[in-house]
């Protein structure tokens, strides 16, 4: 995640310790207080069931999955807490279609995990929002892909927008921190200004704008991904809208997700503008270290399969029915995918290998690179930096 409001505006965010807590060999010694063995944020796709059919769903699957039982799921939560995972994000499918989801969330909160939901929001009524608040859930991210017509087309269901908006309002009224999740494609990028208006009008404190990853149904619409010039223009617009909100006293947290070259692009813009905070921003970006697939980010699937992240679903690294999460994640065998990912800067190829921002971006998304090139270590096509911008020694 690239914190636009944090980096460009300078706003202090709740998740700063998670996002900027990685060590970097290029940091000054007084900043090397951050642990290299940082435990992962875990995305848990607890079910494949969903009441919508979204065009870009990364977790879409056919058939009837062998989902972890309540007993198994509670045991996994025990393992995650014992291993020291800081955040557990419940996703799906639609997590609120799982009957025991509040039982799982309550158990995780009681063990000290920060619990987050990623949901379409349509099943959150006033009672559910009150239950979420009572449990102590930290955050609920609700997906919005545009205004009503566009959103309903993306979600494959007429009326989905109004139901999701109702879920947002129920969370807000119950005192639950709620935010928007937007996946950007050429089919909805024109909706982003209206989504920012919605953010302000509905007093929503957070928005995450996701770049498309070619996984699940998202692979079927890879051709609808943003062109490089559109990505640049879109990021500029996101930065501008964020700044205007803060200038008007609307302190919204704005992040872009799943494309770590957004960080260098923002830094280069600040340099062009003569912003005195530019080098401090670069320090923060190096502390973050870019994509953390297989290290600072993990995924558990509905059947207990563990993946390096939620998008790389053709790369299982174990199953919690066979080993504990800590055994799978903690000490990977030399030469295994997890081990290689933790030194991936040595293995990326092409322009990634010679990029001056490699320690900032971390080589970006391996799942998207593999989907586009067939090579795990190939170049992620979502990188829109020019050859001149990535050149070593370039000011």
ZAKEKOL-894388 format. One record per residue: x, y, z of N, C-alpha, C in turn. Coordinates in steps of 0.05 Angstrom, whole numbers, padded with zeros to 5 digits, always signed. Layout:
% residues N
XYZXYZXYZ/...
% end
This chain:
% residues 395
+00017-00024+00000+00000+00000+00000+00017+00025+00000/+00009+00045-00016+00023+00070-00017+00005+00091-00005/+00013+00102+00018-00004+00121+00032-00001+00149+00020/-00020+00156+00003-00018+00182-00010-00021+00205+00010/-00041+00201+00028-00045+00222+00049-00022+00224+00068/-00009+00201+00074+00014+00201+00092+00038+00214+00079/+00044+00205+00054+00069+00213+00041+00067+00241+00029/+00046+00247+00015+00044+00272+00001+00035+00295+00020/+00016+00289+00037+00004+00309+00055+00019+00310+00081/+00029+00287+00090+00043+00286+00116+00025+00279+00139/+00002+00267+00133-00017+00259+00154-00008+00234+00169/-00010+00234+00195-00003+00211+00211-00027+00191+00209/-00020+00166+00203-00041+00145+00199-00038+00124+00221/-00061+00111+00227-00061+00090+00247-00042+00067+00240/-00041+00060+00214-00025+00037+00206+00004+00043+00199/+00014+00067+00206+00041+00075+00201+00062+00054+00212/+00058+00044+00236+00078+00025+00247+00080+00000+00230/+00057-00009+00219+00057-00033+00202+00070-00027+00175/+00063-00003+00164+00070+00002+00136+00099+00011+00133/+00110+00024+00153+00137+00035+00151+00155+00023+00172/+00153-00003+00177+00168-00016+00198+00188-00035+00188/+00196-00035+00162+00216-00053+00152+00243-00041+00152/+00263-00058+00155+00290-00048+00155+00300-00046+00126/+00319-00028+00122+00331-00025+00096+00361-00020+00101/+00377-00033+00085+00406-00029+00087+00414-00001+00081/+00397+00014+00067+00404+00041+00059+00394+00062+00079/+00381+00053+00101+00372+00072+00121+00395+00079+00140/+00394+00104+00151+00414+00111+00172+00411+00093+00196/+00432+00090+00211+00433+00071+00233+00412+00077+00254/+00405+00103+00259+00386+00109+00280+00357+00100+00273/+00353+00092+00247+00327+00083+00239+00325+00052+00238/+00347+00039+00243+00348+00010+00241+00337-00003+00266/+00315+00007+00276+00303-00004+00300+00280-00023+00293/+00275-00026+00267+00252-00041+00258+00261-00070+00252/+00244-00088+00259+00251-00117+00258+00249-00128+00230/+00270-00143+00222+00269-00156+00196+00251-00181+00196/+00245-00192+00219+00228-00216+00220+00199-00209+00226/+00191-00186+00215+00164-00177+00219+00144-00198+00210/+00125-00204+00227+00105-00224+00221+00085-00214+00201/+00073-00232+00185+00056-00223+00163+00028-00215+00171/+00018-00195+00157-00011-00191+00156-00023-00214+00140/-00045-00226+00151-00057-00249+00139-00084-00243+00127/-00087-00248+00101-00113-00246+00088-00125-00274+00088/-00148-00277+00099-00161-00303+00101-00186-00304+00085/-00186-00318+00063-00210-00322+00046-00226-00344+00059/-00244-00337+00077-00257-00357+00094-00279-00373+00079/-00287-00363+00056-00308-00378+00041-00307-00369+00011/-00317-00387-00006-00320-00379-00034-00348-00369-00040/-00366-00373-00020-00394-00365-00024-00396-00334-00026/-00413-00325-00044-00417-00297-00048-00445-00292-00059/-00457-00270-00052-00483-00262-00062-00482-00245-00086/-00457-00238-00096-00454-00223-00120-00435-00239-00139/-00432-00228-00163-00414-00241-00183-00398-00219-00196/-00376-00212-00184-00360-00189-00192-00342-00196-00215/-00339-00178-00234-00323-00183-00259-00293-00186-00253/-00284-00175-00230-00255-00174-00225-00248-00190-00200/-00265-00208-00191-00260-00223-00166-00235-00241-00170/-00216-00237-00152-00191-00253-00154-00195-00281-00143/-00215-00285-00126-00218-00310-00112-00240-00328-00123/-00251-00320-00146-00273-00336-00157-00265-00364-00163/-00282-00383-00157-00276-00411-00162-00301-00426-00167/-00299-00449-00180-00322-00466-00185-00321-00490-00166/-00344-00504-00163-00344-00527-00146-00351-00520-00117/-00352-00541-00101-00358-00537-00072-00333-00541-00056/-00322-00521-00045-00296-00523-00031-00300-00537-00004/-00279-00549+00006-00278-00562+00032-00269-00541+00052/-00287-00524+00061-00280-00502+00079-00272-00512+00106/-00254-00498+00119-00247-00504+00146-00272-00502+00164/-00275-00521+00182-00297-00521+00201-00292-00499+00222/-00312-00493+00237-00309-00473+00259-00287-00481+00278/-00286-00507+00285-00265-00516+00303-00238-00513+00291/-00235-00520+00265-00209-00517+00252-00201-00487+00250/-00221-00471+00243-00215-00442+00239-00207-00429+00266/-00220-00436+00288-00212-00425+00314-00183-00434+00321/-00176-00458+00314-00149-00468+00319-00128-00453+00303/-00136-00446+00278-00117-00430+00261-00113-00402+00273/-00135-00390+00283-00132-00364+00296-00113-00366+00320/-00115-00387+00335-00096-00391+00357-00068-00391+00347/-00063-00405+00324-00037-00407+00313-00026-00380+00304/-00044-00364+00291-00036-00338+00281-00028-00319+00304/-00044-00321+00325-00038-00304+00349-00011-00313+00362/-00007-00339+00364+00017-00349+00376+00042-00342+00359/+00038-00341+00333+00060-00334+00315+00067-00305+00315/+00048-00288+00324+00052-00260+00326+00042-00243+00303/+00023-00255+00287+00012-00239+00264-00003-00215+00275/+00002-00192+00264-00011-00168+00276-00039-00163+00267/-00046-00171+00242-00071-00164+00230-00083-00189+00217/-00109-00193+00220-00123-00214+00206-00146-00202+00191/-00145-00204+00165-00165-00193+00147-00183-00215+00137/-00208-00215+00144-00227-00234+00135-00239-00225+00108/-00236-00243+00088-00246-00237+00061-00261-00262+00051/-00267-00263+00025-00282-00285+00014-00273-00291-00014/-00293-00297-00031-00322-00294-00028-00330-00270-00011/-00354-00273-00001-00365-00253+00017-00364-00264+00046/-00347-00253+00063-00344-00265+00089-00369-00267+00106/-00388-00248+00102-00412-00249+00118-00433-00269+00109/-00426-00285+00088-00443-00308+00082-00435-00332+00099/-00413-00330+00114-00404-00352+00131-00418-00350+00158/-00434-00369+00167-00451-00366+00191-00435-00361+00216/-00410-00371+00218-00395-00368+00243-00375-00345+00242/-00378-00327+00223-00357-00306+00219-00354-00289+00243/-00375-00282+00257-00372-00265+00281-00359-00280+00304/-00364-00306+00305-00350-00323+00325-00320-00322+00320/-00312-00325+00295-00283-00324+00288-00271-00297+00294/-00286-00276+00286-00275-00249+00291-00272-00243+00321/-00292-00251+00336-00291-00246+00365-00267-00260+00378/-00262-00285+00369-00240-00300+00380-00213-00287+00373/-00211-00277+00349-00186-00264+00340-00181-00238+00356/-00202-00223+00360-00199-00198+00376-00191-00204+00404/-00204-00225+00416-00197-00232+00443-00168-00241+00446/-00156-00251+00425-00128-00259+00426-00109-00237+00419/-00120-00213+00414-00102-00190+00409-00097-00184+00380/-00109-00198+00362-00105-00192+00334-00122-00168+00326/-00111-00151+00308-00127-00130+00296-00143-00142+00273/-00169-00141+00276-00187-00154+00257-00199-00134+00237/-00198-00141+00212-00208-00125+00190-00226-00142+00172/-00247-00130+00161-00264-00144+00141-00261-00131+00114/-00260-00147+00093-00262-00138+00066-00288-00150+00055/-00307-00134+00048-00334-00143+00043-00347-00126+00021/-00368-00137+00009-00384-00120-00009-00405-00103+00006/-00408-00108+00032-00424-00091+00048-00454-00095+00047/-00463-00111+00028-00492-00114+00023-00507-00128+00046/-00492-00144+00062-00505-00159+00083-00502-00146+00111/-00491-00122+00111-00488-00108+00137-00512-00090+00142/-00530-00099+00158-00552-00083+00167-00545-00070+00194/-00564-00056+00206-00558-00041+00231-00550-00061+00253/-00564-00084+00254-00557-00103+00275-00529-00114+00271/-00522-00121+00246-00495-00132+00241-00474-00111+00247/-00479-00086+00240-00459-00065+00246-00455-00062+00276/-00477-00065+00291-00475-00063+00320-00459-00086+00331/-00463-00110+00320-00447-00134+00328-00417-00130+00322/-00411-00120+00299-00384-00115+00291-00371-00095+00310/-00385-00074+00317-00375-00054+00336-00370-00067+00363/-00389-00083+00372-00387-00095+00399-00363-00115+00401/-00357-00128+00379-00334-00147+00379-00308-00132+00382/-00306-00108+00370-00281-00093+00370-00266-00095+00344/-00280-00100+00322-00267-00100+00296-00255-00073+00290/-00231-00073+00279-00217-00048+00275-00226-00032+00251/-00234-00047+00230-00240-00033+00205-00256-00051+00186/-00274-00039+00171-00289-00053+00151-00285-00038+00124/-00274-00052+00105-00270-00041+00078-00292-00052+00060/-00307-00033+00047-00330-00041+00031-00324-00032+00002/-00328-00051-00017-00321-00047-00045-00342-00030-00059/-00332-00009-00072-00349+00008-00089-00333+00012-00115/-00345+00005-00138-00330+00007-00164-00338+00030-00181/-00356+00047-00171-00366+00070-00186-00393+00078-00175/-00405+00096-00189-00433+00104-00181-00452+00081-00190/-00477+00085-00185-00496+00063-00184-00495+00045-00209/-00498+00057-00233-00499+00041-00257-00473+00025-00262/-00450+00038-00259-00425+00024-00263-00420+00003-00242/-00425+00010-00217-00421-00009-00195-00438-00034-00199/-00463-00030-00205-00481-00053-00208-00472-00071-00231/-00462-00059-00253-00451-00076-00275-00427-00092-00266/-00409-00079-00252-00385-00093-00241-00392-00116-00223/-00413-00111-00207-00421-00131-00187-00441-00151-00196/-00451-00148-00221-00469-00168-00232-00495-00170-00218/-00504-00147-00206-00529-00148-00190-00541-00120-00189/-00565-00117-00200-00579-00091-00198-00586-00086-00169/-00582-00062-00160-00587-00055-00132-00564-00059-00113/-00542-00070-00123-00518-00075-00106-00507-00049-00094/-00507-00027-00110-00495-00002-00101-00511+00008-00076/-00537+00009-00079-00553+00020-00057-00550+00003-00031/-00548-00024-00035-00544-00041-00011-00517-00037+00001/-00496-00034-00016-00469-00029-00005-00468-00002+00009/-00481+00018-00003-00481+00044+00010-00496+00043+00037/-00517+00028+00038-00531+00024+00064-00513+00011+00084/-00496-00008+00076-00477-00021+00094-00457-00001+00104/-00447+00016+00087-00429+00037+00095-00441+00055+00116/-00466+00063+00111-00480+00081+00130-00485+00067+00157/-00492+00042+00156-00497+00027+00181-00471+00025+00197/-00449+00020+00184-00423+00020+00199-00417+00047+00211/-00420+00067+00195-00413+00094+00205-00431+00101+00229/-00457+00095+00227-00475+00102+00249-00470+00086+00274/-00459+00061+00270-00452+00045+00294-00425+00052+00306/-00411+00070+00293-00384+00077+00303-00362+00059+00295/-00367+00044+00273-00346+00026+00262-00331+00041+00241/-00304+00041+00242-00288+00054+00221-00293+00039+00195/-00301+00053+00174-00308+00041+00149-00294+00057+00126/-00287+00043+00105-00274+00055+00082-00282+00042+00056/-00274+00055+00035-00281+00045+00008-00257+00030-00004/-00264+00010-00020-00244-00006-00035-00252-00004-00064/-00234+00006-00081-00240+00010-00109-00219-00004-00126/-00228-00022-00144-00209-00034-00163-00211-00019-00189/-00188-00008-00198-00188+00010-00221-00183-00006-00247/-00201-00002-00267-00197-00012-00294-00205+00011-00313/-00201+00006-00339-00209+00027-00358-00240+00030-00359/-00255+00011-00347-00284+00012-00348-00295+00029-00325/-00279+00036-00305-00290+00052-00284-00271+00075-00275/-00248+00078-00288-00230+00099-00279-00242+00126-00280/-00261+00130-00299-00274+00156-00301-00293+00162-00278/-00298+00142-00261-00316+00145-00238-00301+00155-00213/-00275+00156-00214-00259+00162-00190-00266+00190-00179/-00269+00211-00195-00277+00237-00184-00303+00235-00169/-00323+00221-00180-00349+00218-00166-00346+00202-00140/-00328+00182-00140-00323+00167-00116-00311+00184-00094/-00293+00202-00102-00282+00221-00082-00304+00239-00071/-00322+00247-00089-00345+00264-00079-00361+00248-00059/-00367+00222-00065-00381+00205-00047-00367+00203-00020/-00341+00200-00022-00325+00197+00003-00329+00221+00021/-00329+00245+00009-00332+00270+00024-00361+00273+00034/-00380+00268+00016-00408+00273+00023-00418+00253+00045/-00407+00229+00045-00416+00209+00064-00398+00208+00089/-00378+00226+00090-00360+00228+00113-00346+00201+00118/-00336+00189+00097-00322+00164+00098-00292+00170+00102/-00279+00159+00122-00252+00168+00129-00229+00155+00114/-00234+00136+00097-00212+00121+00084-00220+00110+00057/-00201+00110+00038-00206+00098+00012-00180+00084+00003/-00183+00060-00007-00161+00045-00019-00167+00041-00049/-00150+00050-00066-00154+00047-00095-00135+00026-00105/-00145+00003-00114-00130-00020-00122-00124-00021-00152/-00100-00027-00159-00093-00034-00187-00101-00063-00192/-00111-00069-00215-00120-00096-00222-00097-00116-00222/-00102-00139-00210-00084-00162-00211-00097-00184-00227/-00082-00197-00245-00094-00215-00264-00097-00243-00251/-00118-00246-00235-00122-00271-00220-00152-00275-00218/-00161-00301-00219-00189-00306-00218-00203-00294-00242/-00226-00281-00237-00240-00268-00260-00224-00243-00269/-00206-00233-00252-00190-00211-00260-00172-00218-00283/-00165-00243-00286-00148-00252-00309-00164-00249-00335/-00190-00252-00333-00207-00251-00357-00210-00223-00367/-00204-00203-00351-00206-00175-00359-00179-00161-00358/-00158-00176-00360-00131-00164-00360-00128-00143-00382/-00141-00147-00404-00140-00128-00426-00154-00102-00420/-00168-00101-00398-00182-00076-00389-00165-00061-00369/-00141-00070-00364-00123-00056-00345-00116-00028-00357/-00107-00011-00339-00100+00017-00347-00074+00018-00363/-00074+00033-00384-00049+00039-00399-00031+00056-00382/-00005+00055-00387+00014+00071-00371+00008+00100-00369/+00000+00113-00391-00006+00142-00389-00031+00147-00373/-00050+00129-00374-00074+00132-00358-00068+00128-00328/-00050+00109-00322-00042+00105-00294-00030+00130-00283/-00012+00142-00298+00002+00167-00289-00018+00189-00284/-00036+00193-00303-00056+00214-00300-00075+00208-00277/-00082+00183-00273-00099+00176-00252-00086+00180-00225/-00061+00173-00222-00047+00177-00197-00045+00207-00191/-00039+00223-00211-00038+00252-00207-00065+00262-00197/-00087+00253-00209-00113+00262-00201-00119+00253-00172/-00111+00228-00164-00115+00219-00137-00099+00237-00118/-00074+00243-00124-00058+00260-00107-00071+00288-00104/-00080+00299-00127-00092+00326-00126-00118+00326-00110/-00135+00306-00113-00160+00305-00098-00154+00301-00068/-00134+00285-00062-00127+00281-00034-00118+00308-00021/-00101+00322-00035-00092+00348-00025-00114+00367-00021/-00133+00368-00040-00155+00387-00038-00173+00381-00014/-00177+00355-00009-00193+00347+00014-00180+00357+00040/-00154+00352+00042-00141+00360+00067-00139+00390+00070/-00137+00405+00048-00137+00434+00049-00164+00445+00059/-00185+00429+00053-00212+00438+00062-00219+00427+00090/-00199+00414+00103-00204+00404+00129-00218+00377+00130/-00215+00362+00109-00227+00335+00108-00204+00315+00108/-00196+00305+00131-00172+00289+00134-00175+00259+00126/-00182+00254+00101-00187+00227+00092-00160+00213+00088/-00159+00187+00095-00136+00170+00090-00139+00159+00062/-00120+00164+00045-00121+00155+00017-00097+00137+00011/-00102+00113+00001-00080+00095-00006-00085+00083-00033/-00063+00078-00048-00064+00061-00071-00052+00034-00065/-00061+00013-00078-00054-00014-00070-00048-00031-00095/-00028-00049-00091-00021-00069-00111-00005-00058-00135/+00008-00035-00131+00026-00026-00152+00046-00007-00138/+00069-00019-00130+00088-00004-00113+00104+00016-00128/+00102+00017-00154+00116+00039-00168+00101+00066-00164/+00077+00065-00153+00063+00090-00145+00080+00106-00126/+00096+00092-00109+00113+00106-00090+00135+00123-00103/+00152+00110-00120+00171+00126-00135+00159+00148-00152/+00135+00143-00164+00123+00163-00181+00115+00187-00163/+00104+00182-00140+00097+00204-00122+00122+00219-00113/+00143+00204-00107+00169+00217-00099+00179+00235-00122/+00179+00225-00146+00189+00241-00169+00173+00266-00173/+00147+00264-00169+00130+00288-00171+00138+00308-00150/+00143+00299-00125+00150+00317-00104+00177+00331-00110/+00196+00315-00122+00221+00327-00130+00217+00349-00151/+00201+00343-00171+00195+00363-00192+00183+00388-00180/+00166+00385-00159+00153+00407-00147+00170+00422-00127/+00194+00412-00122+00212+00424-00102+00201+00421-00074/+00187+00399-00069+00175+00395-00042+00198+00388-00023/+00201+00402-00001+00223+00397+00018+00221+00370+00032/+00197+00358+00031+00193+00332+00045+00200+00308+00027/+00209+00313+00002+00213+00291-00017+00232+00270-00006/+00255+00278+00005+00274+00258+00014+00265+00243+00039/+00249+00257+00056+00237+00243+00078+00218+00221+00068/+00203+00228+00047+00185+00208+00035+00200+00185+00024/+00222+00189+00011+00239+00167+00001+00248+00150+00024/+00255+00161+00046+00263+00145+00070+00241+00127+00079/+00217+00138+00080+00193+00122+00088+00188+00100+00068/+00190+00106+00043+00186+00085+00022+00206+00063+00025/+00231+00069+00031+00251+00048+00035+00246+00033+00060/+00235+00046+00081+00228+00031+00105+00205+00011+00099/+00187+00019+00082+00165+00002+00074+00175-00022+00058/+00193-00017+00039+00206-00038+00024+00191-00049+00001/+00167-00038-00005+00152-00047-00028+00136-00073-00024/+00131-00087-00045+00115-00111-00044+00126-00131-00024/+00109-00141-00006+00119-00160+00014+00107-00187+00012/+00099-00195-00012+00089-00222-00017+00108-00243-00006/+00097-00262+00009+00114-00283+00019+00130-00277+00044/+00128-00252+00053+00143-00243+00076+00125-00229+00096/+00117-00204+00089+00100-00189+00106+00070-00192+00099/+00064-00208+00080+00037-00213+00072+00033-00243+00066/+00011-00254+00076+00005-00282+00072-00024-00285+00067/-00032-00308+00055-00060-00314+00050-00066-00342+00059/-00089-00346+00072-00100-00372+00078-00126-00374+00063/-00129-00397+00049-00153-00401+00033-00174-00415+00049/-00198-00417+00038-00221-00430+00051-00216-00459+00060/-00198-00473+00045-00193-00501+00052-00167-00504+00068/-00156-00482+00077-00132-00483+00093-00106-00480+00078/-00107-00479+00051-00083-00476+00035-00071-00448+00041/-00044-00448+00044-00030-00423+00048-00016-00414+00022/-00019-00389+00016-00006-00377-00008+00011-00353-00001/+00030-00346-00018+00047-00323-00012+00032-00297-00010/+00010-00294-00025-00009-00272-00022-00036-00281-00033/-00056-00264-00031-00083-00273-00039-00087-00275-00069/-00068-00264-00084-00071-00265-00113-00057-00288-00127/-00037-00299-00113-00019-00319-00126-00030-00347-00119/-00053-00353-00130-00068-00377-00122-00058-00402-00136/-00039-00400-00153-00027-00424-00166-00001-00431-00152/+00005-00419-00129+00030-00424-00116+00026-00431-00086/+00014-00454-00080+00010-00462-00052+00037-00468-00039/+00039-00461-00014+00064-00466+00001+00059-00484+00025/+00035-00493+00029+00029-00511+00051-00001-00510+00057/-00009-00524+00078-00037-00524+00087-00038-00527+00117/-00054-00510+00130-00055-00510+00159-00069-00535+00170/-00080-00552+00153-00090-00578+00162-00067-00598+00166/-00044-00592+00154-00021-00610+00155+00000-00600+00174/+00004-00573+00174+00025-00561+00192+00013-00536+00203/+00024-00527+00225+00015-00501+00236+00025-00479+00217/+00011-00456+00219+00019-00433+00202+00048-00425+00207/+00056-00426+00232+00083-00419+00239+00104-00437+00227/+00097-00463+00226+00116-00482+00213+00118-00477+00183/+00096-00470+00170+00096-00465+00142+00111-00439+00136/+00106-00419+00151+00115-00392+00145+00142-00385+00157/+00148-00396+00180+00170-00386+00196+00198-00392+00185/+00203-00416+00176+00230-00423+00167+00228-00439+00141/+00223-00425+00119+00221-00440+00094+00247-00453+00085/+00244-00476+00072+00267-00491+00062+00283-00474+00042/+00310-00475+00043+00326-00460+00023+00318-00469-00005/+00315-00449-00022+00307-00455-00050+00277-00456-00054/+00261-00457-00033+00232-00457-00036+00222-00430-00045/+00198-00429-00054+00187-00403-00064+00187-00382-00042/+00179-00389-00018+00179-00369+00004+00207-00359+00009/+00227-00377+00009+00254-00368+00014+00264-00350-00009/+00258-00357-00033+00266-00340-00056+00252-00313-00056/+00227-00312-00048+00213-00287-00047+00225-00268-00027/+00237-00279-00006+00248-00261+00014+00275-00250+00006/+00285-00258-00017+00309-00246-00028+00304-00241-00058/+00279-00234-00065+00271-00232-00093+00286-00211-00109/+00297-00191-00094+00312-00171-00109+00337-00182-00123/+00345-00206-00115+00367-00220-00128+00358-00234-00153/+00332-00238-00157+00322-00256-00178+00306-00242-00199/+00296-00218-00194+00280-00205-00215+00297-00199-00239/+00284-00197-00262+00299-00194-00287+00290-00168-00301/+00303-00164-00325+00295-00142-00342+00300-00115-00329/+00282-00096-00334+00285-00069-00324+00283-00068-00293/+00269-00088-00281+00268-00089-00252+00296-00091-00240/+00313-00108-00252+00339-00114-00241+00357-00090-00241/+00353-00071-00259+00370-00048-00261+00357-00022-00251/+00333-00025-00240+00318-00001-00231+00330+00010-00205/+00333+00036-00204+00343+00049-00180+00323+00048-00157/+00298+00042-00163+00278+00041-00142+00271+00012-00134/+00288-00007-00140+00282-00035-00133+00278-00038-00103/+00294-00024-00087+00291-00027-00058+00267-00013-00047/+00254+00003-00064+00230+00017-00057+00205+00002-00065/+00206-00010-00089+00183-00024-00100+00183-00053-00093/+00207-00065-00089+00209-00093-00083+00203-00111-00107/+00204-00101-00131+00199-00117-00155+00169-00119-00161/+00152-00105-00146+00124-00104-00151+00111-00132-00150/+00089-00137-00164+00073-00161-00160+00083-00184-00178/+00094-00205-00165+00103-00229-00180+00079-00243-00193/+00056-00244-00180+00033-00257-00192+00025-00244-00218/+00025-00218-00219+00018-00203-00244+00040-00207-00265/+00065-00206-00256+00087-00210-00275+00085-00238-00287/+00080-00258-00271+00078-00285-00282+00054-00288-00301/+00032-00276-00293+00008-00278-00310+00013-00266-00337/+00028-00244-00338+00033-00230-00363+00056-00241-00380/+00076-00252-00366+00101-00260-00380+00106-00290-00380/+00093-00304-00362+00099-00333-00358+00123-00338-00341/+00136-00316-00331+00161-00318-00316+00156-00307-00288/+00161-00323-00267+00157-00314-00240+00174-00289-00234/+00197-00287-00247+00215-00264-00241+00215-00244-00264/+00195-00245-00281+00192-00226-00303+00184-00198-00293/+00180-00180-00312+00174-00152-00306+00143-00150-00303/+00135-00137-00281+00107-00132-00277+00098-00111-00297/+00078-00117-00314+00069-00098-00335+00056-00073-00324/+00049-00073-00298+00035-00050-00286+00055-00028-00280/+00081-00033-00282+00101-00011-00277+00099+00009-00300/+00095+00034-00294+00091+00054-00314+00114+00075-00313/+00135+00070-00297+00157+00088-00297+00173+00086-00323/+00183+00107-00333+00198+00107-00358+00226+00097-00353/+00240+00089-00375+00268+00080-00373+00285+00102-00361/+00280+00127-00368+00296+00150-00357+00291+00153-00327/+00267+00148-00319+00260+00152-00290+00273+00130-00273/+00277+00106-00283+00288+00084-00267+00318+00083-00269/+00330+00098-00287+00359+00096-00292+00375+00102-00268/+00395+00086-00262+00413+00091-00239+00428+00117-00244/+00431+00132-00222+00446+00157-00224+00429+00180-00234/+00404+00174-00241+00386+00196-00251+00377+00212-00227/+00379+00238-00229+00371+00255-00207+00341+00256-00204/
% end
